[in-house]
Amino acid sequence: MDQLSHRRADVRLRLMKPDGTPAANCRVQADQVSHRFLFGCGAFDAIALHLIRDEEKKTAVRERVEKWLKLFNYGTLPFYWGRYEPVEGRTAYAETMAAAKFLREKGVQVKGHPLCWHTVCAPWLMQYDNAEILRRQLERIRRDVTAFRGVVGLWDVINEVVIMPVFDKYDNAVTRICRDLGRIRLVKEVFAAAQESDPGAVLLINDFNTSVSYEILLEGLLEAGVPIGAIGIQSHQHQGYWGLEKLSDVLERFSRFGLPIHFTENTLISGELMPAHIVDLNDWQVSEWPTTPEGEERQAREITEMYSTLFAHPLVEAITTWDFSDGGWLKAPSGLVRADGSEKPAYRALKRLIHGDWETHETLTTDGEGWLRFTGFRGNYSLKTDQGSAAITLDRDMEDRVQLTQA
């Protein structure tokens, strides 16, 4: 049985020349130019590209972005409130919009992360009472989702809700209102504000907690009518690869909701693993965390197995590698390229999958009436012949007539 049949579609096309006659017995090159599946990564460098003035540093960032674009069609941009609006009324709109438009021009879908979270929360919110904090939180969502409508099409609306009302590392405005309102009411409020501001956006809830607590929360939210567009699952594996057993368990338990599943923040390490006794990953603070040759080979094997498993699952629609380059969050060797920008084995392994095994390129010949058939991975295609060219979108089994245009 073909485990990837749900990722492909059958197509039967009749190609017509620019003059309207059939392109009979014509050689056709059919090339997939983009995937329907969202292969993603943190795209914070797209913002840095618009902020850095030092030419040497900018060149290094530009080279990383070029490597990024050769691999991914989906990018996550930062909207952490404390970073996006560190001073009330003074936002990072200009550079964030520039980055989002840059990515869209390159054919990349963009997600904003996150609209509501207790960490990296705006400190100036603490001067207000809970009612005012909630009002400003909803106002913030309406402002930013409206401003980016048509450019950012997906949002992590709220992040890490399971722990949110009991988070006790430090006082913050969002934990205050979550404790006051309860998880379900807060989630319902923020999703309503996001949906109202962009009815066409894909709205996610996102969490690192993959226990039954997240399942119970999701049950309550769906019963309350919250319009969850996809379930976000974080998979930061600083302490070691989950392995097929845990991966299969998570997929089975969260599939019961029948919603799309996005692996939103995936991390696999190419150096020494974080000690198992660390409960909060943020507590592991080191001055350096080097990549190693053996760790890089392990990372490539693990990323190949994990992506292959997720791509084969019918409800998984997106996978996001969190750090593109080593030395990001926690200084971990978690990237697909090293700190100097050179490609790691994991980069090449993913490229072989995404733009090799899982991409369709066919040389075909039409019959005497201009018909051709092929089966391809879902996405966008270019058709090129000596009679003209055309573009098609393959998102389902289809039979159609296609008009070629002269180059």
matplotlib code that plots the C-alpha trace (Angstrom):
import matplotlib.pyplot as plt

x = [0.0, 1.3, 1.6, 1.7, -1.3, -3.1, -0.3, -0.7, -3.4, -4.1, -4.4, -5.7, -5.2, -5.9, -3.4, -4.4, -2.0, -2.2, -4.2, -6.9, -6.0, -4.9, -1.2, -1.0, 2.0, 3.8, 6.6, 5.8, 8.0, 5.8, 7.7, 6.4, 7.3, 5.7, 4.2, 0.7, 2.1, 3.7, 7.4, 8.3, 11.0, 11.5, 12.0, 13.4, 16.3, 13.8, 13.4, 17.1, 17.6, 15.6, 17.3, 21.0, 23.1, 26.6, 27.3, 29.4, 26.7, 24.0, 25.8, 25.9, 22.2, 21.4, 23.3, 21.4, 18.1, 19.0, 19.7, 16.4, 14.4, 15.9, 14.3, 11.0, 7.7, 6.4, 7.9, 7.1, 7.6, 7.8, 4.8, 5.7, 4.0, 6.9, 9.2, 6.7, 5.5, 8.2, 6.9, 3.2, 2.2, 5.6, 5.5, 7.8, 5.2, 7.5, 10.2, 7.8, 5.6, 8.7, 9.8, 6.3, 6.0, 9.5, 8.6, 5.3, 7.0, 9.2, 6.2, 6.3, 3.2, 3.6, 2.5, 2.5, 3.6, 2.0, -0.8, -1.4, 1.2, 2.3, 6.0, 7.7, 4.6, 4.6, 5.7, 3.8, 0.5, 1.2, 0.0, -3.6, -6.3, -7.4, -10.4, -8.2, -5.5, -8.1, -9.4, -6.0, -5.1, -8.2, -7.5, -3.9, -5.2, -7.7, -5.0, -2.3, -4.4, -6.2, -3.0, -1.4, -4.6, -3.7, 0.0, 0.0, -2.5, -1.9, -1.7, -0.7, -3.5, -2.6, 0.4, 0.9, -2.5, -2.2, 0.4, -0.8, -2.9, -0.5, 2.7, 4.7, 8.2, 7.3, 4.2, 2.8, -0.4, -1.6, -1.4, -3.4, -6.3, -6.1, -6.3, -9.2, -11.2, -10.2, -8.6, -11.7, -13.1, -9.8, -9.1, -12.7, -12.2, -8.9, -10.0, -13.1, -11.1, -8.7, -11.5, -13.5, -10.4, -9.5, -12.2, -10.0, -7.0, -6.0, -6.1, -4.0, -3.8, -0.2, 1.3, 4.4, 2.2, 1.2, -0.3, -4.0, -4.3, -4.0, -6.6, -9.0, -8.5, -9.2, -12.4, -13.6, -12.7, -14.4, -17.5, -17.5, -17.4, -13.9, -13.0, -9.7, -8.3, -5.4, -3.9, -0.3, 2.1, 5.6, 8.3, 11.5, 13.7, 16.7, 16.9, 16.6, 14.5, 11.0, 11.3, 8.6, 6.7, 6.0, 5.5, 2.9, 1.2, 0.9, -0.4, -3.0, -4.3, -4.6, -6.0, -9.3, -10.3, -10.3, -8.6, -5.4, -2.2, 0.7, 4.1, 4.8, 8.2, 10.5, 14.0, 16.5, 20.0, 23.3, 25.5, 25.4, 21.9, 20.5, 20.5, 17.2, 16.7, 16.0, 12.3, 12.0, 14.3, 14.9, 16.8, 19.6, 21.9, 25.3, 28.0, 28.4, 26.8, 28.8, 27.7, 29.6, 30.2, 28.5, 25.6, 25.1, 24.8, 22.3, 20.3, 20.1, 18.8, 16.2, 14.9, 14.5, 12.5, 10.4, 9.5, 8.8, 6.4, 4.6, 4.4, 2.8, 0.0, -3.1, -4.0, -0.5, -0.5, 2.6, 6.0, 8.1, 11.8, 12.3, 15.9, 17.4, 20.9, 22.8, 23.1, 19.5, 17.3, 19.4, 22.5, 21.6, 23.1, 19.6, 19.9, 20.1, 23.1, 26.1, 26.8, 29.1, 26.2, 27.6, 25.0, 24.7, 23.8, 20.2, 19.9, 20.9, 18.6, 15.6, 16.4, 16.5, 13.1, 11.3, 12.8, 13.7, 11.6, 8.5, 8.6, 7.2, 9.1, 7.9, 8.7, 5.5, 4.1, 0.5, -1.5, -3.0, -5.7, -3.5, -4.2, -1.7, -1.9, 0.3, 0.2, 2.0, 2.4, -0.1, 1.0, 1.7, 3.2, 4.6, 4.0, 6.5, 6.3, 7.7, 4.1, 3.8, 3.6, 1.0, 0.7, -1.7, -2.6, -2.9, -4.8, -7.2, -7.8, -8.7, -9.5, -9.3, -8.5, -5.4, -4.7, -1.0, 0.4, 3.3, 6.4]
y = [0.0, 3.5, 5.4, 8.7, 8.3, 11.0, 13.4, 12.8, 13.4, 12.0, 14.4, 14.1, 17.2, 18.1, 20.7, 23.2, 25.3, 29.1, 28.9, 26.7, 23.4, 20.3, 20.0, 16.6, 14.3, 17.1, 16.6, 18.2, 18.9, 18.9, 20.3, 20.8, 24.3, 24.3, 22.0, 22.1, 20.6, 23.3, 22.6, 25.4, 26.9, 29.9, 32.9, 35.4, 36.1, 37.7, 40.5, 40.8, 41.2, 44.4, 45.8, 45.0, 47.8, 46.2, 44.9, 41.9, 40.7, 41.4, 39.3, 36.4, 36.7, 37.0, 33.8, 32.0, 33.3, 32.0, 28.5, 28.8, 29.6, 26.6, 24.3, 25.8, 27.2, 28.3, 30.7, 31.7, 35.3, 36.6, 38.5, 38.1, 41.1, 42.1, 42.1, 43.4, 46.3, 46.8, 50.3, 50.9, 52.2, 51.6, 48.4, 46.5, 46.7, 48.2, 45.5, 42.7, 43.7, 44.1, 40.6, 39.1, 40.7, 39.6, 36.0, 36.1, 37.5, 34.4, 32.1, 31.4, 31.2, 33.1, 32.4, 34.9, 33.5, 34.2, 36.7, 35.7, 34.2, 34.6, 34.6, 37.5, 39.4, 43.2, 44.4, 47.7, 45.8, 45.2, 48.7, 47.8, 45.8, 42.5, 43.9, 46.5, 43.8, 41.7, 44.6, 45.6, 41.9, 41.7, 45.1, 44.0, 40.9, 42.9, 45.5, 43.1, 40.5, 43.2, 45.0, 41.7, 40.4, 39.1, 38.8, 36.6, 33.7, 31.6, 32.6, 30.8, 32.6, 31.5, 29.6, 27.1, 27.4, 24.2, 25.8, 29.4, 30.0, 28.1, 29.6, 30.8, 31.7, 35.3, 37.5, 38.5, 40.1, 37.1, 34.6, 37.0, 37.2, 33.4, 32.7, 35.1, 34.0, 30.4, 28.7, 28.1, 31.6, 33.3, 31.0, 31.7, 35.4, 35.6, 33.2, 35.3, 38.5, 36.8, 35.3, 38.5, 40.3, 37.8, 35.2, 33.5, 32.9, 29.5, 29.8, 27.6, 26.7, 25.7, 23.8, 21.8, 19.8, 16.6, 14.9, 14.2, 17.7, 19.2, 16.7, 17.7, 21.3, 20.7, 18.8, 21.7, 24.3, 22.4, 21.9, 25.7, 26.3, 27.7, 27.8, 25.9, 25.6, 23.3, 21.7, 23.0, 20.6, 21.6, 19.0, 20.5, 17.5, 19.0, 15.9, 13.4, 12.3, 11.2, 8.1, 6.3, 5.1, 8.5, 10.1, 7.4, 7.8, 11.6, 11.3, 8.7, 10.7, 14.0, 12.6, 11.7, 15.4, 15.1, 18.5, 19.3, 18.8, 21.1, 20.3, 23.9, 24.0, 21.0, 20.8, 18.0, 18.4, 17.7, 17.9, 16.6, 16.2, 18.3, 16.3, 14.4, 15.8, 19.3, 20.0, 23.4, 23.6, 27.3, 26.3, 24.9, 27.8, 27.2, 29.5, 27.3, 24.2, 22.9, 20.6, 17.4, 15.1, 12.2, 14.4, 15.7, 12.3, 11.4, 14.5, 13.7, 10.2, 11.4, 14.2, 11.8, 9.3, 12.0, 13.9, 10.7, 9.6, 12.9, 13.3, 9.9, 10.8, 12.1, 14.8, 16.4, 19.5, 21.3, 20.7, 23.6, 23.3, 25.9, 27.1, 27.2, 28.0, 26.7, 28.9, 30.1, 29.2, 28.1, 28.3, 24.8, 23.1, 22.7, 24.2, 22.8, 24.9, 25.6, 28.9, 29.7, 29.1, 25.8, 23.0, 20.2, 16.6, 17.3, 20.1, 17.9, 15.0, 17.3, 18.6, 15.1, 14.4, 17.7, 18.5, 14.9, 12.0, 14.1, 16.3, 15.4, 16.1, 14.2, 14.3, 13.3, 13.2, 14.0, 11.6, 12.4, 14.5, 16.5, 14.4, 13.5, 11.8, 11.8, 11.4, 14.0, 15.3, 18.1, 21.6, 24.0, 22.9, 24.4, 22.7, 23.6, 22.6, 23.9, 25.0, 27.1, 26.9, 26.8, 26.7, 24.4, 23.7, 20.0, 19.8, 17.0, 14.4, 16.4, 16.3, 19.6, 21.5, 23.7, 26.5, 27.0, 30.5, 31.5, 32.4]
z = [0.0, -0.9, 2.4, 0.5, -1.8, 0.1, -0.8, -4.5, -7.1, -10.6, -13.4, -17.0, -19.1, -22.7, -23.8, -26.4, -28.5, -28.4, -31.6, -30.0, -31.6, -29.7, -28.8, -30.3, -29.9, -28.0, -25.5, -22.2, -19.2, -16.0, -13.0, -9.5, -8.4, -4.9, -2.4, -1.0, 2.3, 4.5, 5.0, 7.4, 9.6, 11.8, 9.5, 11.9, 9.6, 7.2, 9.8, 10.5, 6.7, 6.9, 10.1, 9.9, 8.5, 8.8, 5.3, 6.5, 8.9, 6.3, 3.7, 6.2, 6.9, 3.2, 2.5, 5.2, 3.8, 0.3, 1.8, 3.7, 0.6, -1.3, 1.3, 2.7, 1.6, 5.0, 7.5, 11.1, 12.1, 15.7, 17.2, 20.8, 22.4, 24.6, 21.5, 19.0, 21.2, 23.9, 24.6, 24.5, 21.1, 19.5, 17.4, 15.1, 12.3, 9.6, 9.7, 10.3, 7.4, 5.2, 6.1, 5.6, 2.1, 1.2, 2.1, 0.2, -2.9, -2.7, -2.6, 1.1, 3.3, 6.5, 10.1, 13.0, 16.4, 18.9, 19.5, 23.2, 25.5, 29.1, 28.2, 26.4, 27.5, 27.3, 30.8, 30.5, 30.7, 34.4, 35.3, 34.3, 36.1, 34.6, 32.7, 31.0, 30.3, 28.5, 26.6, 25.4, 24.6, 22.3, 20.9, 20.1, 18.3, 16.2, 15.4, 14.2, 12.5, 10.6, 9.7, 8.3, 6.6, 3.2, 4.0, 7.1, 6.6, 9.7, 13.4, 16.6, 18.4, 21.9, 23.1, 25.9, 27.5, 29.6, 31.9, 31.5, 34.6, 36.9, 35.5, 38.5, 37.3, 37.3, 37.4, 34.1, 32.7, 30.6, 33.4, 35.5, 33.1, 32.4, 36.1, 36.4, 33.3, 33.1, 30.1, 28.0, 28.2, 27.5, 24.5, 23.2, 23.5, 21.7, 18.9, 18.4, 18.0, 15.5, 13.5, 13.4, 12.1, 9.4, 8.7, 6.1, 8.4, 9.7, 13.5, 15.7, 19.4, 20.2, 23.1, 24.2, 26.6, 24.8, 27.8, 28.4, 29.8, 26.3, 25.1, 27.8, 27.1, 23.4, 24.2, 26.3, 23.6, 20.8, 23.0, 23.5, 19.8, 19.5, 15.8, 16.0, 12.5, 13.4, 16.5, 17.1, 18.7, 19.8, 19.6, 21.1, 21.6, 23.3, 25.6, 22.8, 19.9, 20.7, 18.6, 16.7, 19.7, 21.2, 17.8, 17.0, 20.3, 20.0, 16.4, 17.5, 20.5, 18.8, 15.6, 17.3, 17.0, 13.3, 12.9, 10.9, 13.0, 12.7, 14.2, 14.9, 16.7, 15.9, 17.4, 17.0, 18.4, 16.7, 19.8, 23.4, 24.7, 27.5, 30.8, 31.4, 34.9, 33.5, 33.7, 32.2, 29.1, 29.8, 33.0, 30.9, 30.5, 28.9, 27.5, 24.4, 23.0, 20.0, 17.2, 16.7, 13.6, 15.3, 16.5, 13.0, 11.6, 14.3, 13.7, 10.0, 10.7, 13.2, 11.0, 8.1, 10.2, 11.9, 8.7, 6.8, 9.6, 9.8, 6.0, 5.8, 8.3, 6.6, 9.2, 9.4, 7.2, 8.3, 10.0, 11.2, 12.1, 14.8, 14.4, 10.9, 12.3, 15.2, 18.3, 18.4, 21.3, 24.4, 22.1, 21.0, 17.9, 16.7, 13.2, 9.7, 9.1, 11.4, 13.0, 10.0, 7.6, 6.2, 5.5, 8.0, 6.9, 8.2, 5.7, 2.8, 4.2, 4.2, 0.8, -0.6, 0.8, 0.1, -3.3, -4.3, -3.1, -2.5, -5.5, -9.0, -12.3, -15.4, -19.0, -20.9, -24.4, -25.3, -27.5, -30.9, -29.4, -26.9, -23.8, -21.1, -17.7, -14.7, -10.9, -8.8, -5.4, -4.6, -5.3, -8.2, -11.5, -14.6, -18.0, -20.8, -24.4, -27.7, -28.4, -25.2, -21.5, -18.7, -14.9, -13.0, -9.4, -8.5, -5.2, -6.1, -8.9, -11.9, -15.6, -17.4, -20.6, -20.4, -22.8, -23.5, -23.8, -26.0, -24.0]

ax = plt.figure().add_subplot(projection="3d")
ax.plot(x, y, z, "-o")
ax.set_aspect("equal")
plt.show()
